[in-house]
Amino acid sequence: MTARLTIKPDLFDVLLAGLAERGQGHRESGAFLLTDRTHPDNELPQAVTAIAFYDDLDPDCLTGRIDFHAAGYTALQNLCRRNGLRVAGDIHTHPTHRIQQSRLDAAHPMVARDGHVALIAPHFAAGVTNVSQLGVHVRVNGDWASYYGKQAAELLLVPVPEGRVAAVRTPWWRRILSRFRFRRERQETR
């Protein structure tokens, strides 16, 4: 399987921490994954060089779910034009362990272009430490192909710097938030 995107570990950590912080444990959040505009679309993988959180572009979009407005797309377009970037993917969070696309996600993607990579993080991104925990959904011929676990990690690469051993980096506050969320969900299912 050919990797679609790469993202540096530090940027991946910033992305997940930002999603968890913006969701505050009770609402969905998201971000666009941006690549260099000069990198050919068909040359894979593409390096994610920047992220743009939805609520930085559209401050009123996080309502529990995500209601991203036209003004946010205009701000995204201006950001990309100004910095020589383009959108290659996006990520949003779900409240539970489900990383599959909902019918709404599939029918109303943030970008409806073939090759677009849509990621879904479980538990409002709290406790997520690696790509294999995400759902990776790739737009192909107007439909979606979905990948999980090891296949997800093959499509979105987070390379380990040379000379370092891969380690799970989980901030203390994420572990606590994850435990709280797990207990709450377990109580709700009783």
C-alpha positions as CSV (number, residue, x, y, z in Angstrom):
1,M,0.0,0.0,0.0
2,T,1.4,3.4,-1.0
3,A,1.5,6.0,1.8
4,R,-0.6,9.1,0.9
5,L,0.6,11.5,3.5
6,T,3.6,12.0,5.9
7,I,3.6,14.2,9.0
8,K,6.5,14.9,11.4
9,P,6.0,13.5,14.9
10,D,6.1,16.9,16.6
11,L,3.4,18.3,14.2
12,F,1.3,15.1,14.7
13,D,1.5,15.7,18.5
14,V,0.5,19.3,18.1
15,L,-2.4,18.2,15.9
16,L,-3.8,15.7,18.4
17,A,-3.2,17.9,21.5
18,G,-4.9,20.8,19.7
19,L,-8.0,18.7,18.8
20,A,-8.3,17.4,22.3
21,E,-8.0,20.9,23.8
22,R,-10.5,22.4,21.4
23,G,-13.0,19.7,21.9
24,Q,-12.7,20.0,25.7
25,G,-13.9,16.4,26.1
26,H,-17.5,17.2,25.0
27,R,-17.6,18.4,21.4
28,E,-16.1,17.5,18.1
29,S,-13.2,19.5,16.6
30,G,-11.2,19.3,13.5
31,A,-8.4,20.6,11.3
32,F,-7.2,20.7,7.7
33,L,-3.9,19.0,6.7
34,L,-1.9,21.2,4.4
35,T,0.9,20.4,2.0
36,D,3.2,22.4,-0.3
37,R,1.3,23.6,-3.4
38,T,4.3,22.9,-5.6
39,H,4.4,19.2,-4.7
40,P,2.6,17.3,-7.6
41,D,-0.8,15.9,-6.6
42,N,0.0,12.5,-8.0
43,E,3.5,12.2,-6.4
44,L,3.0,10.3,-3.1
45,P,3.4,10.6,-0.3
46,Q,2.8,14.3,0.3
47,A,4.3,15.9,3.4
48,V,1.9,17.7,5.7
49,T,3.7,20.9,6.5
50,A,1.0,22.8,8.3
51,I,-2.4,22.4,9.9
52,A,-5.3,24.8,10.2
53,F,-7.8,24.1,12.9
54,Y,-11.4,24.6,11.9
55,D,-12.2,27.0,14.7
56,D,-9.2,29.2,13.8
57,L,-10.8,29.7,10.4
58,D,-14.4,29.8,11.5
59,P,-14.6,30.7,15.2
60,D,-18.3,29.6,15.5
61,C,-18.0,26.2,13.9
62,L,-17.6,24.0,17.0
63,T,-21.2,23.6,18.3
64,G,-20.9,20.1,19.7
65,R,-20.8,18.9,16.1
66,I,-18.9,20.8,13.4
67,D,-20.8,23.5,11.5
68,F,-18.2,24.9,9.1
69,H,-19.4,27.9,7.2
70,A,-18.5,29.6,3.9
71,A,-16.4,32.2,5.7
72,G,-14.2,29.5,7.0
73,Y,-13.5,28.1,3.5
74,T,-12.7,31.7,2.4
75,A,-10.2,32.0,5.3
76,L,-8.7,28.6,4.4
77,Q,-8.4,29.6,0.7
78,N,-6.7,32.9,1.7
79,L,-4.3,31.1,4.1
80,C,-3.4,28.6,1.4
81,R,-2.8,31.2,-1.3
82,R,-0.7,33.4,1.0
83,N,1.5,30.5,2.2
84,G,1.7,28.4,-1.0
85,L,-0.2,25.6,0.5
86,R,-3.1,23.3,-0.5
87,V,-5.5,21.0,1.4
88,A,-4.5,17.3,1.2
89,G,-6.7,16.0,4.0
90,D,-8.6,16.8,7.1
91,I,-9.2,15.3,10.5
92,H,-12.1,15.5,12.9
93,T,-13.0,13.8,16.2
94,H,-15.8,11.5,17.2
95,P,-17.1,11.2,20.8
96,T,-16.8,7.4,21.1
97,H,-14.5,4.7,19.9
98,R,-16.0,4.7,16.4
99,I,-13.6,5.8,13.7
100,Q,-15.8,4.8,10.8
101,Q,-17.4,7.6,8.8
102,S,-20.9,8.4,9.6
103,R,-23.4,8.7,6.8
104,L,-23.2,12.5,7.3
105,D,-19.4,12.4,7.1
106,A,-19.4,10.4,3.9
107,A,-22.2,12.5,2.2
108,H,-20.8,15.9,3.3
109,P,-17.0,15.8,3.3
110,M,-15.0,18.8,4.1
111,V,-13.4,18.4,0.7
112,A,-15.1,16.3,-2.0
113,R,-12.1,15.7,-4.3
114,D,-10.6,12.3,-5.3
115,G,-7.4,11.7,-3.4
116,H,-8.5,13.6,-0.3
117,V,-7.7,11.9,3.0
118,A,-10.2,12.2,5.8
119,L,-9.1,11.1,9.2
120,I,-11.3,10.4,12.2
121,A,-9.9,10.3,15.8
122,P,-11.9,8.6,18.6
123,H,-12.8,10.0,22.1
124,F,-12.4,13.6,21.0
125,A,-8.7,12.8,20.3
126,A,-8.0,12.2,24.1
127,G,-5.5,9.4,24.5
128,V,-4.8,9.0,20.8
129,T,-1.0,8.5,20.4
130,N,-0.5,6.9,17.0
131,V,-2.1,6.6,13.6
132,S,-3.3,3.1,14.0
133,Q,-5.9,4.4,16.4
134,L,-7.4,6.6,13.6
135,G,-9.8,5.8,10.8
136,V,-8.2,6.8,7.4
137,H,-10.7,7.4,4.6
138,V,-9.6,8.1,1.1
139,R,-11.8,9.6,-1.6
140,V,-11.7,7.4,-4.7
141,N,-13.9,7.8,-7.7
142,G,-16.4,9.8,-5.8
143,D,-16.7,7.2,-3.0
144,W,-14.7,6.4,0.1
145,A,-12.2,3.6,0.8
146,S,-11.6,3.1,4.6
147,Y,-8.6,1.8,6.4
148,Y,-8.0,0.9,10.1
149,G,-5.1,-0.2,12.3
150,K,-2.0,-1.3,10.5
151,Q,-3.4,-0.2,7.1
152,A,-4.2,3.2,8.4
153,A,-0.6,3.6,9.7
154,E,0.7,2.6,6.2
155,L,-1.3,5.4,4.6
156,L,-0.4,8.2,7.0
157,L,3.3,7.9,8.0
158,V,4.6,9.5,11.1
159,P,8.3,8.8,10.7
160,V,10.5,8.1,13.7
161,P,13.6,10.4,13.6
162,E,16.8,8.5,12.7
163,G,18.5,7.1,15.8
164,R,15.4,7.2,17.9
165,V,13.3,4.2,19.0
166,A,9.6,4.5,18.4
167,A,7.9,5.4,21.7
168,V,4.4,6.1,22.7
169,R,4.3,9.7,23.9
170,T,1.2,10.3,25.9
171,P,1.0,13.4,28.0
172,W,-0.2,12.8,31.6
173,W,-3.4,14.9,31.1
174,R,-4.4,12.8,28.1
175,R,-4.1,9.5,30.0
176,I,-6.3,10.9,32.8
177,L,-8.9,12.3,30.4
178,S,-9.0,9.0,28.5
179,R,-9.6,7.0,31.7
180,F,-12.4,9.4,32.7
181,R,-14.0,9.1,29.3
182,F,-13.7,5.3,29.3
183,R,-15.3,5.0,32.8
184,R,-18.1,7.4,31.7
185,E,-18.9,5.4,28.6
186,R,-18.8,2.1,30.5
187,Q,-21.3,3.5,33.0
188,E,-23.6,4.7,30.2
189,T,-23.7,1.2,28.6
190,R,-24.8,-0.4,31.9
